[in-house]
């Protein structure tokens, strides 16, 4: 399978209205992502409410994903956990179902201790045998390593082959990483909901890892960029920016509110804390979606449910 590149949406964890795992709903969203043209999938990430899932739940959904995807696109398994042994177990579970890499946040416990940080990532790679994608998210999710720290870490741990750069300004950092890390890294992805995607691509990012509710738009955006139509890519970015701004505030709640409107899930229940959309927000979301209905159709997107592979 090719090295990961392109649009790799974060698959959310779908719950029933009572808060239990909804595997059917999760699969519906996966099939929408693939039908929309995504080149790969990531699970679980911050947008999956990964820290609200038990280890057993993460293993259950990862195993299911391996069967559902069945080699159609690359899977990157989220293996972030403060305990390196648990992280390695999660990474190994991904490797067992065909994941091409394990995405791992920098643990807070090793902030300021580069030797312990290197040991943590080395153990995960050595135990799981899978390439590592270092997720460099800012606080409070991660610790926002500096570029020089990342470069030193990837040189110390051969298994770290990719970085998902989410610490601002991500574009500057992607440029600097290309210079300071050199051949020690295979590639860098952008993140942060694709809110800086054009700048990241121009600076050498090979893809983006956004939330999934407008996957078809991100796919077309990157397609236009890759064929040299940067202006066309910007047009799509600018048209969806109000929705991305709202997503930055409400995060997984916004993602699930859109997925619910698109008929892909039956419940927009979330476990993670955070602000909820009130009736004014719901009205504003409807207005935003109406203005981009040609890009993000509400009707018809759920038709793939009947076409899901057995």
N, C-alpha and C positions, 0 to 999 in steps of 0.2 A: 504494500500500500504506500502511496506517495506520502511525503512528509506533510504535516498539517500546514494549510494555508487557506486564506479566504475567510468566509463568514462562519464562525463557530458559535452559534447562540448558546447561552446558558439555559439548559432545560430546567424549568421550575419543578418543584415537588407539588403535585396537586393533592389536595386533601378533600375529604367529604365535609359536609357541613358540620359534622361532629368532631372533625379534627383528625380522623384516621387517614392513612394512606389511601389515595384513590389511584390505583394502578391503571385502570381503564382511562381515566382522565389524563394521567401522565403520558400514556401511550398515544392518546389522541393528539396531544400537543407535539410529541415527537414526530408523528406522521405529518402534521402540518409543517413543521420545521423542514423536514426532508422534502416534502412536496413543493415548498417555497424555494428550493434550490440551495439550501445551506450545504457547504462543503464538509461540515463536520458538526459534532455536538459535544458539549461539555456538561458533565454532571458528576457530583453536585458542586455548585459554586455559591458565592454569596447570594446571588439571585435565586438560588434553590432553597434558601433558608437552611443551609447545611448544618449550622450550629444548633438548629432546633430539632434535628433528626438524631435518633439513637444510632449507634454503630450498626446494630442489626438492621435497622431500617435502611441505612445507606447501602449495606451489603445486599439487601433484598432487591432494592431498585437497580443497583448496578448489575446484578445477575440477570434481572429481567431485561435491562437495556441490551445486554449482549445478545440475547435471543431475538429481541425485536429488530435491532439494527442488522444483525447477521452479516456484517462485513460491507454493508452498503456505503457507509461513509466512516471516516476515522472517528473514534471516540476518545476523548480525553477525560480521564476519571479524576474527580476532585478527591484528594487524599489529605486535605488539611486536618491536622489534629495536633494538640500540644504534646502528646505522647508519641515519640518516634516509632515505637513498636506498633501502636494502633495505626498510625499513618502508613507504615509499611504494609500492614495487613490490608488496609483499604486499597493501596496501590497494587498490591499483588492480586486482589480480587478483580481489579480492572484489567490487569494483564491477563488474567485467566479467561476473560471474555473478549479479548482482542484489542483492548485499549492501546493506543500508540504512545501515550504519555500520561503521567500523573501530575496534576496541578496542585502545588502545595504552597500555602501561605507561610511567610516567615514567622516563626513562633515568637511571641512576646518574651518568653522566658529566656531567650538567648540574645535579646537586644543588647548590643554593646560587648558581646563576647564572640568574636568572629570564629574562634576555634570551636566553640560549642556549636555554633550555627553550622559550620562545615561538617562537624561530626553528625549532627542531626540529619542533614540531607544525604550524607554519604551512607548512613545506615538504611535510610529508606530506599535508596537506589540499589544498594548491595543486596538487601533482603528481597526486594520485589523484582529486580532485574528489568525494570522499565525506565525509560527516559523520564527526567524530571523537568517540569515547567515551573519555574520559580514565579509565584504570584507576588508582585511587589506592590501591595496595596498600602495606602496611607493609614495612619491611626484614625479611628480606633480598631479597624478591622485587622490591619497589619502593622508594620513598624516603619514602612517607607524608607528602605535602605537607600543610601546615596549611591551614585553611579560607580564611584571607586570601590565601594563596599561590594556591590554586585559583581563587578569585574573580578575582584579578588576571590569572591566566593565561587564563581563559575570556573575559575582556574584551579581552585582547590578541590572542587568536586566535579570530576569528569562527567558524571551522570547528569548534571544539569545542562540540558541542551537548548532550552527555550526560556524566555522570560515573558510574562504578561505584565507590561508596565502600566501602572495605574496611578502613580504618584505624580502630582503636577509640578512643573509643566511637563506632561508626558512627551510632547514632541521634542523638546530640548534634550530630554533624557534618552530618548531613542537615538538621536543623533550622536550623543556622547557615548552611548553603549557600543555603537558600531565601531567607534574609534578605540575605546578602552578595552573592550572584551575581545574584539577581533574574532579569530577563528575558534575561540573557546565556546562561542554560541552559534547554534545553527540559525536561529531566527528570533525575532521579537514580535509579539502581538500587542495590539492596543486593547484597552478595556474601557472602564468607566462609562459603560452604557453607549459607547460609540459617539460620545459628545465631542470628541476631538478627532474624529476618524480621518478627515481629509488631511489635516496636518500630519497625523501619524503615518498615513500612507505615503505622503510626499517625502517623509524622512526615512523611509525604508521598512516600516512595519509590513509584515507579509499577510496581515489579516487583522480581524477585529473579533472580539468576544462580547457582544452586547446581550441585553435581555432579549427575549424571543418574540415579543408581541407584534413586531413589524418586520419579521424576517425577510419577507419578499422585497421590502424597500432596501434593506441593507444589502441584499444580494444584487439588486439592480444597481445600487450605488457603487459597489465595488466593480461590477462588470463595466460600467461606464468609465470609471477611473482607469481600469486596466486596458481599455481600448483607446485611451487618450482623451476621452471626453470629460475632462476635469470639470468644465463648466456644468455639464449635465449632472455630474455627481454632486456638485454643490447645490444645484437646483433641488434635488431630492433632500439633501441634508437640510437646507434652509426651510423647506416646506414641513419637515417633520420636527424641526427644532422646538416649537412650543410643546409638543407631546414629550420630547426628550427632557425638557425643563421640568415638566410635571412629574415625569418618571424619576427625576433626581430627588424629588421631595418624598414621593410616596412609594418608590421602589417596587417591591414585590406586590404591593396592593394595587398599584397602577397596572402592572403587568397582568395580574389576574383579572382586574376589572375589564381590560380590553379583551382578554381571552374569553371571558364570560360573554361579552357582547358579540363576539365572533362565533359563538356556539360551540366552542371547543371544550369547555369544561362546564360542569353542573354546579360548582360551588367555587366562590372566590375566597374561601377560608384561608387565613394565614395564621401561622403560629408565632412568627417573629413580632416583637414589639415595634411600634412606630405609629405615625399619624394615620388615621383612617380618612377616607374620602367622605365628606358630608354631602348634603344634597346640592349645595352650590358647586362643589367640586365635580359631582356627578354630571351636573348640567354643563359645566365647562368642558368636561371630557367629551360629552356628546357633541358639543359644538366643534371641538378640535377635530374629532374623527369625521364629522360631516364635511369639514373643509378639505380633508385629504381622502375622501371616500373613493376616489379613482385610484389611489395608491394602496389603501388599506380597506378593502371592501368588507363590510359587515356581513352581507348576504352571500352565501355560497361557499365560504371558506371551509365550513365543516363538512362539505360533501365527501371529503376523503374518508370519513369514518366508515362508510360502506365499502371502501376499497382497500382497507387495511389488509396487509398480508396475514395469512393464517398463522 
